[in-house]
Amino acid sequence: MEATRCEVCGTDLVEIDLTVDGADLVMRSCSKCDTRTWERDGDVIELDGILTDLSSADTRYKRSLSN
Ligand SMILES: [Zn+2]
């Protein structure tokens, strides 16, 4: 498998596998410019959609509910 490269600066991205609510997620993070992309079941998804699923984003989730 080829390394995925950052769309912004071309640096090889670091892949981190996560499981959230039974869904397999992959976060790709650029160590140079901090660009991050997320995939769920092979589909690229929006970061905001992921944040609402992560317990570490509790405050942000509640804030989005009140809007
Ligand atoms: Zn980058």
N, CA, C, O and the ligand as a Tripos MOL2 file, in Angstrom:
@<TRIPOS>MOLECULE
protein
  269   267    68     0     0
PROTEIN
NO_CHARGES

@<TRIPOS>ATOM
      1 N           0.8470   -1.2020    0.0000 N.3       1 MET1
      2 CA          0.0000    0.0000    0.0000 C.3       1 MET1
      3 C           0.8780    1.2460    0.0000 C.2       1 MET1
      4 O           1.8090    1.3760    0.7950 O.2       1 MET1
      5 N           0.5600    2.1450   -0.9030 N.am      2 GLU2
      6 CA          1.3390    3.3880   -0.9640 C.3       2 GLU2
      7 C           1.0330    4.3040    0.2000 C.2       2 GLU2
      8 O          -0.0990    4.3520    0.6820 O.2       2 GLU2
      9 N           2.0220    5.0160    0.6440 N.am      3 ALA3
     10 CA          1.7920    6.0060    1.6870 C.3       3 ALA3
     11 C           0.9370    7.1360    1.1280 C.2       3 ALA3
     12 O           1.1190    7.5830   -0.0040 O.2       3 ALA3
     13 N           0.0000    7.5800    1.9560 N.am      4 THR4
     14 CA         -0.8280    8.7060    1.5580 C.3       4 THR4
     15 C          -0.0880    9.9990    1.8800 C.2       4 THR4
     16 O           0.5020   10.1450    2.9510 O.2       4 THR4
     17 N          -0.1320   10.9130    0.9540 N.am      5 ARG5
     18 CA          0.6050   12.1650    1.1570 C.3       5 ARG5
     19 C          -0.3340   13.3290    1.4310 C.2       5 ARG5
     20 O          -1.4650   13.3790    0.9480 O.2       5 ARG5
     21 N           0.1710   14.2500    2.2130 N.am      6 CYS6
     22 CA         -0.5690   15.4580    2.5580 C.3       6 CYS6
     23 C          -0.8990   16.2640    1.3070 C.2       6 CYS6
     24 O          -0.0270   16.5220    0.4770 O.2       6 CYS6
     25 N          -2.1690   16.6630    1.1760 N.am      7 GLU7
     26 CA         -2.5840   17.4610    0.0210 C.3       7 GLU7
     27 C          -1.9760   18.8550    0.0600 C.2       7 GLU7
     28 O          -1.8680   19.5240   -0.9680 O.2       7 GLU7
     29 N          -1.5800   19.2890    1.2510 N.am      8 VAL8
     30 CA         -1.0940   20.6550    1.4170 C.3       8 VAL8
     31 C           0.4050   20.7550    1.1580 C.2       8 VAL8
     32 O           0.8540   21.6220    0.4080 O.2       8 VAL8
     33 N           1.1840   19.8600    1.7880 N.am      9 CYS9
     34 CA          2.6410   20.0190    1.7240 C.3       9 CYS9
     35 C           3.3630   18.7970    1.1590 C.2       9 CYS9
     36 O           4.5730   18.8540    0.9380 O.2       9 CYS9
     37 N           2.6440   17.6830    0.9190 N.am     10 GLY10
     38 CA          3.2570   16.5350    0.2790 C.3      10 GLY10
     39 C           4.0070   15.6000    1.2080 C.2      10 GLY10
     40 O           4.6130   14.6280    0.7560 O.2      10 GLY10
     41 N           3.9730   15.8840    2.5050 N.am     11 THR11
     42 CA          4.6210   15.0120    3.4750 C.3      11 THR11
     43 C           3.8190   13.7220    3.6520 C.2      11 THR11
     44 O           2.5890   13.7460    3.6010 O.2      11 THR11
     45 N           4.5120   12.5930    3.8610 N.am     12 ASP12
     46 CA          3.7980   11.3400    4.1360 C.3      12 ASP12
     47 C           2.9710   11.4840    5.4040 C.2      12 ASP12
     48 O           3.4370   12.0060    6.4170 O.2      12 ASP12
     49 N           1.7270   11.0080    5.3240 N.am     13 LEU13
     50 CA          0.8300   11.1330    6.4660 C.3      13 LEU13
     51 C           0.9800    9.9460    7.4100 C.2      13 LEU13
     52 O           1.2710    8.8280    6.9840 O.2      13 LEU13
     53 N           0.7790   10.2050    8.6840 N.am     14 VAL14
     54 CA          0.7620    9.1570    9.6980 C.3      14 VAL14
     55 C          -0.6640    8.6410    9.8320 C.2      14 VAL14
     56 O          -1.5960    9.4300    9.9880 O.2      14 VAL14
     57 N          -0.8420    7.3190    9.7720 N.am     15 GLU15
     58 CA         -2.1710    6.7430    9.8930 C.3      15 GLU15
     59 C          -2.4070    6.2020   11.2940 C.2      15 GLU15
     60 O          -1.5630    5.5050   11.8570 O.2      15 GLU15
     61 N          -3.5630    6.5330   11.8450 N.am     16 ILE16
     62 CA         -3.9430    6.0230   13.1620 C.3      16 ILE16
     63 C          -5.3150    5.3720   13.0390 C.2      16 ILE16
     64 O          -6.2800    6.0090   12.6150 O.2      16 ILE16
     65 N          -5.3930    4.1050   13.4100 N.am     17 ASP17
     66 CA         -6.6700    3.3820   13.3530 C.3      17 ASP17
     67 C          -7.4250    3.5320   14.6580 C.2      17 ASP17
     68 O          -6.8540    3.3680   15.7360 O.2      17 ASP17
     69 N          -8.7020    3.8430   14.5620 N.am     18 LEU18
     70 CA         -9.5540    3.9990   15.7320 C.3      18 LEU18
     71 C         -10.8520    3.2380   15.5140 C.2      18 LEU18
     72 O         -11.2700    3.0140   14.3770 O.2      18 LEU18
     73 N         -11.4780    2.8450   16.6000 N.am     19 THR19
     74 CA        -12.8190    2.2800   16.5000 C.3      19 THR19
     75 C         -13.7560    3.1100   17.3650 C.2      19 THR19
     76 O         -13.5630    3.2050   18.5770 O.2      19 THR19
     77 N         -14.7670    3.7100   16.7500 N.am     20 VAL20
     78 CA        -15.7260    4.5380   17.4600 C.3      20 VAL20
     79 C         -17.1240    4.0040   17.1960 C.2      20 VAL20
     80 O         -17.5720    3.9430   16.0510 O.2      20 VAL20
     81 N         -17.8060    3.6210   18.2640 N.am     21 ASP21
     82 CA        -19.1550    3.0650   18.1400 C.3      21 ASP21
     83 C         -19.2050    1.9150   17.1350 C.2      21 ASP21
     84 O         -20.1610    1.7890   16.3700 O.2      21 ASP21
     85 N         -18.1670    1.0790   17.1460 N.am     22 GLY22
     86 CA        -18.1450   -0.0870   16.2830 C.3      22 GLY22
     87 C         -17.7390    0.1860   14.8520 C.2      22 GLY22
     88 O         -17.6580   -0.7400   14.0440 O.2      22 GLY22
     89 N         -17.4800    1.4470   14.5220 N.am     23 ALA23
     90 CA        -17.0620    1.7890   13.1730 C.3      23 ALA23
     91 C         -15.5430    1.9150   13.1320 C.2      23 ALA23
     92 O         -14.9380    2.5220   14.0160 O.2      23 ALA23
     93 N         -14.9400    1.3450   12.1110 N.am     24 ASP24
     94 CA        -13.4980    1.4550   11.9600 C.3      24 ASP24
     95 C         -13.1560    2.7840   11.2970 C.2      24 ASP24
     96 O         -13.5880    3.0650   10.1790 O.2      24 ASP24
     97 N         -12.3860    3.5860   11.9950 N.am     25 LEU25
     98 CA        -12.0000    4.8890   11.4770 C.3      25 LEU25
     99 C         -10.4960    4.9440   11.2840 C.2      25 LEU25
    100 O          -9.7420    4.2960   12.0090 O.2      25 LEU25
    101 N         -10.0710    5.7170   10.3100 N.am     26 VAL26
    102 CA         -8.6520    5.9550   10.1010 C.3      26 VAL26
    103 C          -8.4230    7.4550   10.1040 C.2      26 VAL26
    104 O          -9.0310    8.1880    9.3240 O.2      26 VAL26
    105 N          -7.5390    7.9080   10.9900 N.am     27 MET27
    106 CA         -7.1430    9.3030   10.9630 C.3      27 MET27
    107 C          -5.7770    9.3920   10.3190 C.2      27 MET27
    108 O          -4.8580    8.6680   10.7010 O.2      27 MET27
    109 N          -5.6360   10.2830    9.3340 N.am     28 ARG28
    110 CA         -4.3330   10.5230    8.7350 C.3      28 ARG28
    111 C          -3.9010   11.9300    9.1120 C.2      28 ARG28
    112 O          -4.6000   12.9100    8.8540 O.2      28 ARG28
    113 N          -2.7400   12.0020    9.7250 N.am     29 SER29
    114 CA         -2.2730   13.2750   10.2450 C.3      29 SER29
    115 C          -0.9240   13.6340    9.6440 C.2      29 SER29
    116 O          -0.0330   12.7910    9.5460 O.2      29 SER29
    117 N          -0.7800   14.8940    9.2410 N.am     30 CYS30
    118 CA          0.4820   15.3890    8.7050 C.3      30 CYS30
    119 C           1.3140   15.9630    9.8420 C.2      30 CYS30
    120 O           0.8650   16.8580   10.5570 O.2      30 CYS30
    121 N           2.5300   15.4440   10.0080 N.am     31 SER31
    122 CA          3.3810   15.9070   11.1120 C.3      31 SER31
    123 C           3.9680   17.2770   10.8260 C.2      31 SER31
    124 O           4.4960   17.9280   11.7280 O.2      31 SER31
    125 N           3.8820   17.7190    9.5860 N.am     32 LYS32
    126 CA          4.5030   18.9890    9.2210 C.3      32 LYS32
    127 C           3.5360   20.1660    9.3500 C.2      32 LYS32
    128 O           3.8580   21.1770    9.9750 O.2      32 LYS32
    129 N           2.3390   20.0260    8.7500 N.am     33 CYS33
    130 CA          1.4130   21.1610    8.7450 C.3      33 CYS33
    131 C           0.1250   20.8690    9.5220 C.2      33 CYS33
    132 O          -0.7770   21.7050    9.5710 O.2      33 CYS33
    133 N           0.0410   19.6590   10.1370 N.am     34 ASP34
    134 CA         -1.0820   19.3120   11.0180 C.3      34 ASP34
    135 C          -2.4120   19.1860   10.2920 C.2      34 ASP34
    136 O          -3.4690   19.2510   10.9210 O.2      34 ASP34
    137 N          -2.3750   19.0060    8.9740 N.am     35 THR35
    138 CA         -3.6080   18.6980    8.2540 C.3      35 THR35
    139 C          -4.0630   17.2930    8.6280 C.2      35 THR35
    140 O          -3.2450   16.3750    8.7040 O.2      35 THR35
    141 N          -5.3490   17.1210    8.8590 N.am     36 ARG36
    142 CA         -5.8640   15.8020    9.2130 C.3      36 ARG36
    143 C          -7.0390   15.4270    8.3300 C.2      36 ARG36
    144 O          -7.8980   16.2550    8.0260 O.2      36 ARG36
    145 N          -7.0640   14.1730    7.9260 N.am     37 THR37
    146 CA         -8.2230   13.6570    7.2050 C.3      37 THR37
    147 C          -8.7020   12.3910    7.8990 C.2      37 THR37
    148 O          -7.9250   11.6900    8.5480 O.2      37 THR37
    149 N          -9.9820   12.1110    7.7510 N.am     38 TRP38
    150 CA        -10.5930   10.9560    8.4030 C.3      38 TRP38
    151 C         -11.2900   10.0820    7.3720 C.2      38 TRP38
    152 O         -11.8600   10.5730    6.3970 O.2      38 TRP38
    153 N         -11.2320    8.7770    7.6080 N.am     39 GLU39
    154 CA        -11.9800    7.8410    6.7820 C.3      39 GLU39
    155 C         -12.8050    6.9180    7.6560 C.2      39 GLU39
    156 O         -12.3700    6.5090    8.7330 O.2      39 GLU39
    157 N         -13.9960    6.5950    7.1860 N.am     40 ARG40
    158 CA        -14.8180    5.5850    7.8440 C.3      40 ARG40
    159 C         -15.2680    4.5920    6.7840 C.2      40 ARG40
    160 O         -15.9000    4.9670    5.7960 O.2      40 ARG40
    161 N         -14.9360    3.3150    6.9980 N.am     41 ASP41
    162 CA        -15.2630    2.2730    6.0230 C.3      41 ASP41
    163 C         -14.7950    2.6540    4.6190 C.2      41 ASP41
    164 O         -15.4830    2.3870    3.6340 O.2      41 ASP41
    165 N         -13.6280    3.2760    4.5370 N.am     42 GLY42
    166 CA        -13.0420    3.6000    3.2400 C.3      42 GLY42
    167 C         -13.5090    4.8980    2.6330 C.2      42 GLY42
    168 O         -13.0240    5.3010    1.5760 O.2      42 GLY42
    169 N         -14.4630    5.5720    3.2980 N.am     43 ASP43
    170 CA        -14.9630    6.8460    2.7760 C.3      43 ASP43
    171 C         -14.4000    8.0020    3.5790 C.2      43 ASP43
    172 O         -14.3950    7.9680    4.8100 O.2      43 ASP43
    173 N         -13.9270    9.0260    2.8830 N.am     44 VAL44
    174 CA        -13.4540   10.2260    3.5680 C.3      44 VAL44
    175 C         -14.6400   10.9600    4.1610 C.2      44 VAL44
    176 O         -15.6390   11.1890    3.4790 O.2      44 VAL44
    177 N         -14.5360   11.3240    5.4170 N.am     45 ILE45
    178 CA        -15.6480   12.0030    6.0770 C.3      45 ILE45
    179 C         -15.1780   13.3200    6.6680 C.2      45 ILE45
    180 O         -13.9800   13.5650    6.8090 O.2      45 ILE45
    181 N         -16.1450   14.1620    7.0100 N.am     46 GLU46
    182 CA        -15.8220   15.4770    7.5440 C.3      46 GLU46
    183 C         -15.3830   15.3690    8.9960 C.2      46 GLU46
    184 O         -15.9410   14.5870    9.7660 O.2      46 GLU46
    185 N         -14.3870   16.1540    9.3640 N.am     47 LEU47
    186 CA        -13.8630   16.1330   10.7200 C.3      47 LEU47
    187 C         -14.9420   16.4650   11.7410 C.2      47 LEU47
    188 O         -14.9690   15.8710   12.8190 O.2      47 LEU47
    189 N         -15.8210   17.3900   11.4300 N.am     48 ASP48
    190 CA        -16.8650   17.7780   12.3790 C.3      48 ASP48
    191 C         -17.7660   16.5990   12.7270 C.2      48 ASP48
    192 O         -18.2370   16.4840   13.8580 O.2      48 ASP48
    193 N         -18.0060   15.7240   11.7540 N.am     49 GLY49
    194 CA        -18.8320   14.5560   12.0020 C.3      49 GLY49
    195 C         -18.1760   13.5960   12.9650 C.2      49 GLY49
    196 O         -18.8520   12.9490   13.7640 O.2      49 GLY49
    197 N         -16.8640   13.5020   12.8930 N.am     50 ILE50
    198 CA        -16.1310   12.6290   13.8060 C.3      50 ILE50
    199 C         -16.1040   13.1930   15.2110 C.2      50 ILE50
    200 O         -16.2730   12.4560   16.1830 O.2      50 ILE50
    201 N         -15.8950   14.4810   15.3260 N.am     51 LEU51
    202 CA        -15.7540   15.0800   16.6470 C.3      51 LEU51
    203 C         -16.9730   14.8280   17.5110 C.2      51 LEU51
    204 O         -16.8490   14.6770   18.7260 O.2      51 LEU51
    205 N         -18.1350   14.7810   16.9110 N.am     52 THR52
    206 CA        -19.3410   14.5510   17.6990 C.3      52 THR52
    207 C         -19.3910   13.1240   18.2250 C.2      52 THR52
    208 O         -20.1390   12.8350   19.1590 O.2      52 THR52
    209 N         -18.5950   12.2220   17.6330 N.am     53 ASP53
    210 CA        -18.5800   10.8330   18.0640 C.3      53 ASP53
    211 C         -17.5490   10.5610   19.1570 C.2      53 ASP53
    212 O         -17.6180    9.5340   19.8310 O.2      53 ASP53
    213 N         -16.6180   11.4490   19.3300 N.am     54 LEU54
    214 CA        -15.5250   11.2060   20.2700 C.3      54 LEU54
    215 C         -15.8540   11.7810   21.6410 C.2      54 LEU54
    216 O         -16.2810   12.9290   21.7630 O.2      54 LEU54
    217 N         -15.6520   10.9800   22.6480 N.am     55 SER55
    218 CA        -15.9640   11.4360   24.0020 C.3      55 SER55
    219 C         -15.0860   12.6180   24.3950 C.2      55 SER55
    220 O         -15.4800   13.4390   25.2230 O.2      55 SER55
    221 N         -13.9090   12.7040   23.8080 N.am     56 SER56
    222 CA        -13.0130   13.8120   24.1360 C.3      56 SER56
    223 C         -13.5380   15.1330   23.6020 C.2      56 SER56
    224 O         -13.0230   16.1940   23.9560 O.2      56 SER56
    225 N         -14.5620   15.0800   22.7500 N.am     57 ALA57
    226 CA        -15.1280   16.2980   22.1610 C.3      57 ALA57
    227 C         -16.4690   16.6320   22.8040 C.2      57 ALA57
    228 O         -17.3300   17.2580   22.1850 O.2      57 ALA57
    229 N         -16.6310   16.2100   24.0450 N.am     58 ASP58
    230 CA        -17.8990   16.4010   24.7470 C.3      58 ASP58
    231 C         -18.4030   17.8370   24.6990 C.2      58 ASP58
    232 O         -19.5590   18.0860   24.3560 O.2      58 ASP58
    233 N         -17.5370   18.7700   25.0410 N.am     59 THR59
    234 CA        -17.9380   20.1700   25.1020 C.3      59 THR59
    235 C         -18.3890   20.6700   23.7440 C.2      59 THR59
    236 O         -19.3910   21.3740   23.6230 O.2      59 THR59
    237 N         -17.6360   20.2970   22.7300 N.am     60 ARG60
    238 CA        -17.9690   20.7450   21.3910 C.3      60 ARG60
    239 C         -19.3080   20.1380   20.9500 C.2      60 ARG60
    240 O         -20.1080   20.7870   20.2760 O.2      60 ARG60
    241 N         -19.5300   18.8920   21.3420 N.am     61 TYR61
    242 CA        -20.7640   18.2250   20.9750 C.3      61 TYR61
    243 C         -21.9660   18.9150   21.5890 C.2      61 TYR61
    244 O         -22.9640   19.1670   20.9130 O.2      61 TYR61
    245 N         -21.8650   19.2170   22.8710 N.am     62 LYS62
    246 CA        -22.9650   19.8980   23.5410 C.3      62 LYS62
    247 C         -23.2310   21.2760   22.9360 C.2      62 LYS62
    248 O         -24.3750   21.7090   22.7950 O.2      62 LYS62
    249 N         -22.1360   21.9430   22.5870 N.am     63 ARG63
    250 CA        -22.2910   23.2550   22.0030 C.3      63 ARG63
    251 C         -23.0310   23.1580   20.6730 C.2      63 ARG63
    252 O         -23.8850   23.9920   20.3750 O.2      63 ARG63
    253 N         -22.7040   22.1350   19.8680 N.am     64 SER64
    254 CA        -23.3510   22.0180   18.5700 C.3      64 SER64
    255 C         -24.8350   21.6580   18.7350 C.2      64 SER64
    256 O         -25.6650   22.0360   17.9080 O.2      64 SER64
    257 N         -25.1570   20.9310   19.7980 N.am     65 LEU65
    258 CA        -26.5600   20.5930   20.0350 C.3      65 LEU65
    259 C         -27.3930   21.8250   20.3620 C.2      65 LEU65
    260 O         -28.5700   21.9000   20.0100 O.2      65 LEU65
    261 N         -26.7760   22.7880   21.0340 N.am     66 SER66
    262 CA        -27.5300   23.9630   21.4770 C.3      66 SER66
    263 C         -27.7060   24.9670   20.3510 C.2      66 SER66
    264 O         -28.4960   25.9020   20.4760 O.2      66 SER66
    265 N         -26.9750   24.7860   19.2430 N.am     67 ASN67
    266 CA        -27.0970   25.7460   18.1560 C.3      67 ASN67
    267 C         -28.3520   25.5130   17.3300 C.2      67 ASN67
    268 O         -28.6040   26.2420   16.3700 O.2      67 ASN67
    269 ZN          1.1210   18.7020    5.3740 Zn       68 ZN68
@<TRIPOS>BOND
     1     1     2 1
     2     2     3 1
     3     3     4 2
     4     3     5 am
     5     5     6 1
     6     6     7 1
     7     7     8 2
     8     7     9 am
     9     9    10 1
    10    10    11 1
    11    11    12 2
    12    11    13 am
    13    13    14 1
    14    14    15 1
    15    15    16 2
    16    15    17 am
    17    17    18 1
    18    18    19 1
    19    19    20 2
    20    19    21 am
    21    21    22 1
    22    22    23 1
    23    23    24 2
    24    23    25 am
    25    25    26 1
    26    26    27 1
    27    27    28 2
    28    27    29 am
    29    29    30 1
    30    30    31 1
    31    31    32 2
    32    31    33 am
    33    33    34 1
    34    34    35 1
    35    35    36 2
    36    35    37 am
    37    37    38 1
    38    38    39 1
    39    39    40 2
    40    39    41 am
    41    41    42 1
    42    42    43 1
    43    43    44 2
    44    43    45 am
    45    45    46 1
    46    46    47 1
    47    47    48 2
    48    47    49 am
    49    49    50 1
    50    50    51 1
    51    51    52 2
    52    51    53 am
    53    53    54 1
    54    54    55 1
    55    55    56 2
    56    55    57 am
    57    57    58 1
    58    58    59 1
    59    59    60 2
    60    59    61 am
    61    61    62 1
    62    62    63 1
    63    63    64 2
    64    63    65 am
    65    65    66 1
    66    66    67 1
    67    67    68 2
    68    67    69 am
    69    69    70 1
    70    70    71 1
    71    71    72 2
    72    71    73 am
    73    73    74 1
    74    74    75 1
    75    75    76 2
    76    75    77 am
    77    77    78 1
    78    78    79 1
    79    79    80 2
    80    79    81 am
    81    81    82 1
    82    82    83 1
    83    83    84 2
    84    83    85 am
    85    85    86 1
    86    86    87 1
    87    87    88 2
    88    87    89 am
    89    89    90 1
    90    90    91 1
    91    91    92 2
    92    91    93 am
    93    93    94 1
    94    94    95 1
    95    95    96 2
    96    95    97 am
    97    97    98 1
    98    98    99 1
    99    99   100 2
   100    99   101 am
   101   101   102 1
   102   102   103 1
   103   103   104 2
   104   103   105 am
   105   105   106 1
   106   106   107 1
   107   107   108 2
   108   107   109 am
   109   109   110 1
   110   110   111 1
   111   111   112 2
   112   111   113 am
   113   113   114 1
   114   114   115 1
   115   115   116 2
   116   115   117 am
   117   117   118 1
   118   118   119 1
   119   119   120 2
   120   119   121 am
   121   121   122 1
   122   122   123 1
   123   123   124 2
   124   123   125 am
   125   125   126 1
   126   126   127 1
   127   127   128 2
   128   127   129 am
   129   129   130 1
   130   130   131 1
   131   131   132 2
   132   131   133 am
   133   133   134 1
   134   134   135 1
   135   135   136 2
   136   135   137 am
   137   137   138 1
   138   138   139 1
   139   139   140 2
   140   139   141 am
   141   141   142 1
   142   142   143 1
   143   143   144 2
   144   143   145 am
   145   145   146 1
   146   146   147 1
   147   147   148 2
   148   147   149 am
   149   149   150 1
   150   150   151 1
   151   151   152 2
   152   151   153 am
   153   153   154 1
   154   154   155 1
   155   155   156 2
   156   155   157 am
   157   157   158 1
   158   158   159 1
   159   159   160 2
   160   159   161 am
   161   161   162 1
   162   162   163 1
   163   163   164 2
   164   163   165 am
   165   165   166 1
   166   166   167 1
   167   167   168 2
   168   167   169 am
   169   169   170 1
   170   170   171 1
   171   171   172 2
   172   171   173 am
   173   173   174 1
   174   174   175 1
   175   175   176 2
   176   175   177 am
   177   177   178 1
   178   178   179 1
   179   179   180 2
   180   179   181 am
   181   181   182 1
   182   182   183 1
   183   183   184 2
   184   183   185 am
   185   185   186 1
   186   186   187 1
   187   187   188 2
   188   187   189 am
   189   189   190 1
   190   190   191 1
   191   191   192 2
   192   191   193 am
   193   193   194 1
   194   194   195 1
   195   195   196 2
   196   195   197 am
   197   197   198 1
   198   198   199 1
   199   199   200 2
   200   199   201 am
   201   201   202 1
   202   202   203 1
   203   203   204 2
   204   203   205 am
   205   205   206 1
   206   206   207 1
   207   207   208 2
   208   207   209 am
   209   209   210 1
   210   210   211 1
   211   211   212 2
   212   211   213 am
   213   213   214 1
   214   214   215 1
   215   215   216 2
   216   215   217 am
   217   217   218 1
   218   218   219 1
   219   219   220 2
   220   219   221 am
   221   221   222 1
   222   222   223 1
   223   223   224 2
   224   223   225 am
   225   225   226 1
   226   226   227 1
   227   227   228 2
   228   227   229 am
   229   229   230 1
   230   230   231 1
   231   231   232 2
   232   231   233 am
   233   233   234 1
   234   234   235 1
   235   235   236 2
   236   235   237 am
   237   237   238 1
   238   238   239 1
   239   239   240 2
   240   239   241 am
   241   241   242 1
   242   242   243 1
   243   243   244 2
   244   243   245 am
   245   245   246 1
   246   246   247 1
   247   247   248 2
   248   247   249 am
   249   249   250 1
   250   250   251 1
   251   251   252 2
   252   251   253 am
   253   253   254 1
   254   254   255 1
   255   255   256 2
   256   255   257 am
   257   257   258 1
   258   258   259 1
   259   259   260 2
   260   259   261 am
   261   261   262 1
   262   262   263 1
   263   263   264 2
   264   263   265 am
   265   265   266 1
   266   266   267 1
   267   267   268 2
@<TRIPOS>SUBSTRUCTURE
     1 MET1         2 RESIDUE 1 A MET
     2 GLU2         6 RESIDUE 1 A GLU
     3 ALA3        10 RESIDUE 1 A ALA
     4 THR4        14 RESIDUE 1 A THR
     5 ARG5        18 RESIDUE 1 A ARG
     6 CYS6        22 RESIDUE 1 A CYS
     7 GLU7        26 RESIDUE 1 A GLU
     8 VAL8        30 RESIDUE 1 A VAL
     9 CYS9        34 RESIDUE 1 A CYS
    10 GLY10       38 RESIDUE 1 A GLY
    11 THR11       42 RESIDUE 1 A THR
    12 ASP12       46 RESIDUE 1 A ASP
    13 LEU13       50 RESIDUE 1 A LEU
    14 VAL14       54 RESIDUE 1 A VAL
    15 GLU15       58 RESIDUE 1 A GLU
    16 ILE16       62 RESIDUE 1 A ILE
    17 ASP17       66 RESIDUE 1 A ASP
    18 LEU18       70 RESIDUE 1 A LEU
    19 THR19       74 RESIDUE 1 A THR
    20 VAL20       78 RESIDUE 1 A VAL
    21 ASP21       82 RESIDUE 1 A ASP
    22 GLY22       86 RESIDUE 1 A GLY
    23 ALA23       90 RESIDUE 1 A ALA
    24 ASP24       94 RESIDUE 1 A ASP
    25 LEU25       98 RESIDUE 1 A LEU
    26 VAL26      102 RESIDUE 1 A VAL
    27 MET27      106 RESIDUE 1 A MET
    28 ARG28      110 RESIDUE 1 A ARG
    29 SER29      114 RESIDUE 1 A SER
    30 CYS30      118 RESIDUE 1 A CYS
    31 SER31      122 RESIDUE 1 A SER
    32 LYS32      126 RESIDUE 1 A LYS
    33 CYS33      130 RESIDUE 1 A CYS
    34 ASP34      134 RESIDUE 1 A ASP
    35 THR35      138 RESIDUE 1 A THR
    36 ARG36      142 RESIDUE 1 A ARG
    37 THR37      146 RESIDUE 1 A THR
    38 TRP38      150 RESIDUE 1 A TRP
    39 GLU39      154 RESIDUE 1 A GLU
    40 ARG40      158 RESIDUE 1 A ARG
    41 ASP41      162 RESIDUE 1 A ASP
    42 GLY42      166 RESIDUE 1 A GLY
    43 ASP43      170 RESIDUE 1 A ASP
    44 VAL44      174 RESIDUE 1 A VAL
    45 ILE45      178 RESIDUE 1 A ILE
    46 GLU46      182 RESIDUE 1 A GLU
    47 LEU47      186 RESIDUE 1 A LEU
    48 ASP48      190 RESIDUE 1 A ASP
    49 GLY49      194 RESIDUE 1 A GLY
    50 ILE50      198 RESIDUE 1 A ILE
    51 LEU51      202 RESIDUE 1 A LEU
    52 THR52      206 RESIDUE 1 A THR
    53 ASP53      210 RESIDUE 1 A ASP
    54 LEU54      214 RESIDUE 1 A LEU
    55 SER55      218 RESIDUE 1 A SER
    56 SER56      222 RESIDUE 1 A SER
    57 ALA57      226 RESIDUE 1 A ALA
    58 ASP58      230 RESIDUE 1 A ASP
    59 THR59      234 RESIDUE 1 A THR
    60 ARG60      238 RESIDUE 1 A ARG
    61 TYR61      242 RESIDUE 1 A TYR
    62 LYS62      246 RESIDUE 1 A LYS
    63 ARG63      250 RESIDUE 1 A ARG
    64 SER64      254 RESIDUE 1 A SER
    65 LEU65      258 RESIDUE 1 A LEU
    66 SER66      262 RESIDUE 1 A SER
    67 ASN67      266 RESIDUE 1 A ASN
    68 ZN68       269 GROUP 0 **** ****
